[in-house]
Amino acid sequence: MIAQATGSLRFTIDLPSRHEPRRYKARPLTESDEGAADDLMRHAPGVHRHKPPAESPEAATARIGVFDEMRVLRAFIDLRAGAPTADSCFVELMVVDPRYRRAGLGTHLFNALAAEMKAAGARRIALEVDDDNEGAARFWARLGFSEGARRGDQRTFQRSLG
Ligand SMILES: CC(C)(COP(=O)(O)OP(=O)(O)OC[C@H]1O[C@@H](n2cnc3c(N)ncnc32)[C@H](O)[C@@H]1OP(=O)(O)O)[C@@H](O)C(=O)NCCC(=O)NCCS
């Protein structure tokens, strides 16, 4: 149910004026966007997909991308809805083009998706961060995530959507 909610999700991101370009469009990624997502991954060496520790039988991945005015993919997020529990979501992967970081794109993308998840009934969002990825840990902390117990060599973070 939570994953279905993102099927038609479309929104515009307007960054503050000191950033160029300012306007981006977000929509679910399709099979034809996979090459562009792979390209983005090539610009983010060391970044990889995290799997949730558990998931419900209905779990499904929602993949939302952000495109610039030239319709080039500049960011995406893969969110596993229904994991690790039926009423929660797990961020498997999130990447912003290195040239477009620290402009607010990641924050806008995540906040829009979190609002959609909350409206669809999700109660919390969880994720894991590699030990050597201090930038990502700071990003999630800034978004209100709290750090929990470690899982293997991963730092775990979660946030309530209540
Ligand atoms: C983590 C990531 C998604 C953040 O995206 P972004 O669009 O650059 O983030 P924002 O511009 O919205 O950042 C918001 C705030 O988070 C914090 N933040 C973001 N990146 C940070 C970094 N590298 N170091 C320290 N703080 C950081 C800052 O407080 C920032 O606000 P500020 O720029 O006004 O100081 C992006 O850096 C990225 O794609 N990294 C590589 C992939 C990755 O590590 N993904 C996460 C896997 S768990």
The ligand as an SDF file (V2000), in Angstrom:
LIG
                    3D

 48 50  0  0  0  0  0  0  0  0999 V2000
   24.2490   12.3330    1.1750 C   0  0  0  0  0  0  0  0  0  0  0  0
   23.6740   13.0740   -0.0540 C   0  0  0  0  0  0  0  0  0  0  0  0
   22.4980   12.2750   -0.6240 C   0  0  0  0  0  0  0  0  0  0  0  0
   23.1920   14.4580    0.4190 C   0  0  0  0  0  0  0  0  0  0  0  0
   22.5650   15.1220   -0.6710 O   0  0  0  0  0  0  0  0  0  0  0  0
   22.6390   16.7000   -0.8460 P   0  0  0  0  0  0  0  0  0  0  0  0
   21.6670   17.1090   -1.8960 O   0  0  0  0  0  0  0  0  0  0  0  0
   24.0520   17.1030   -1.0600 O   0  0  0  0  0  0  0  0  0  0  0  0
   22.1800   17.2130    0.6000 O   0  0  0  0  0  0  0  0  0  0  0  0
   21.6100   18.6600    1.0150 P   0  0  0  0  0  0  0  0  0  0  0  0
   22.1920   19.7120    0.1520 O   0  0  0  0  0  0  0  0  0  0  0  0
   20.1290   18.5890    1.0830 O   0  0  0  0  0  0  0  0  0  0  0  0
   22.2380   18.7710    2.4970 O   0  0  0  0  0  0  0  0  0  0  0  0
   21.4850   19.1920    3.6180 C   0  0  0  0  0  0  0  0  0  0  0  0
   22.3920   19.2780    4.8370 C   0  0  0  0  0  0  0  0  0  0  0  0
   22.9220   17.9670    5.1590 O   0  0  0  0  0  0  0  0  0  0  0  0
   24.2710   18.1210    5.6470 C   0  0  0  0  0  0  0  0  0  0  0  0
   25.1950   17.5050    4.6900 N   0  0  0  0  0  0  0  0  0  0  0  0
   24.9260   17.0510    3.4460 C   0  0  0  0  0  0  0  0  0  0  0  0
   26.0460   16.5200    2.8720 N   0  0  0  0  0  0  0  0  0  0  0  0
   27.0250   16.6580    3.7920 C   0  0  0  0  0  0  0  0  0  0  0  0
   28.4220   16.3240    3.8020 C   0  0  0  0  0  0  0  0  0  0  0  0
   29.0240   15.7210    2.7460 N   0  0  0  0  0  0  0  0  0  0  0  0
   29.1610   16.6180    4.9090 N   0  0  0  0  0  0  0  0  0  0  0  0
   28.5850   17.2070    5.9910 C   0  0  0  0  0  0  0  0  0  0  0  0
   27.2520   17.5690    6.0420 N   0  0  0  0  0  0  0  0  0  0  0  0
   26.5090   17.2830    4.9550 C   0  0  0  0  0  0  0  0  0  0  0  0
   24.5220   19.6140    5.7560 C   0  0  0  0  0  0  0  0  0  0  0  0
   24.0820   20.0340    7.0270 O   0  0  0  0  0  0  0  0  0  0  0  0
   23.5960   20.1690    4.6650 C   0  0  0  0  0  0  0  0  0  0  0  0
   23.2370   21.4970    4.8520 O   0  0  0  0  0  0  0  0  0  0  0  0
   24.2540   22.6920    4.3910 P   0  0  0  0  0  0  0  0  0  0  0  0
   24.7230   22.3700    2.9980 O   0  0  0  0  0  0  0  0  0  0  0  0
   23.3860   23.9250    4.4540 O   0  0  0  0  0  0  0  0  0  0  0  0
   25.3760   22.6790    5.3950 O   0  0  0  0  0  0  0  0  0  0  0  0
   24.7680   13.3050   -1.1310 C   0  0  0  0  0  0  0  0  0  0  0  0
   25.9080   13.8720   -0.5240 O   0  0  0  0  0  0  0  0  0  0  0  0
   25.2270   12.0330   -1.8490 C   0  0  0  0  0  0  0  0  0  0  0  0
   24.6440   11.6650   -2.8750 O   0  0  0  0  0  0  0  0  0  0  0  0
   26.2780   11.3760   -1.3190 N   0  0  0  0  0  0  0  0  0  0  0  0
   26.8300   10.1590   -1.9470 C   0  0  0  0  0  0  0  0  0  0  0  0
   25.8650    9.0100   -1.8200 C   0  0  0  0  0  0  0  0  0  0  0  0
   25.5780    8.6900   -0.3710 C   0  0  0  0  0  0  0  0  0  0  0  0
   26.4390    8.6870    0.4780 O   0  0  0  0  0  0  0  0  0  0  0  0
   24.2790    8.4130   -0.1230 N   0  0  0  0  0  0  0  0  0  0  0  0
   23.7740    8.0850    1.2070 C   0  0  0  0  0  0  0  0  0  0  0  0
   23.9440    6.6480    1.4670 C   0  0  0  0  0  0  0  0  0  0  0  0
   23.4050    6.2380    3.1410 S   0  0  0  0  0  0  0  0  0  0  0  0
  1  2  1  0
  2  3  1  0
  2  4  1  0
  2 36  1  0
  4  5  1  0
  5  6  1  0
  6  7  2  0
  6  8  1  0
  6  9  1  0
  9 10  1  0
 10 11  2  0
 10 12  1  0
 10 13  1  0
 13 14  1  0
 14 15  1  0
 15 16  1  0
 15 30  1  0
 16 17  1  0
 17 18  1  0
 17 28  1  0
 18 19  1  0
 18 27  1  0
 19 20  2  0
 20 21  1  0
 21 22  1  0
 21 27  2  0
 22 23  1  0
 22 24  2  0
 24 25  1  0
 25 26  2  0
 26 27  1  0
 28 29  1  0
 28 30  1  0
 30 31  1  0
 31 32  1  0
 32 33  2  0
 32 34  1  0
 32 35  1  0
 36 37  1  0
 36 38  1  0
 38 39  2  0
 38 40  1  0
 40 41  1  0
 41 42  1  0
 42 43  1  0
 43 44  2  0
 43 45  1  0
 45 46  1  0
 46 47  1  0
 47 48  1  0
M  END
$$$$
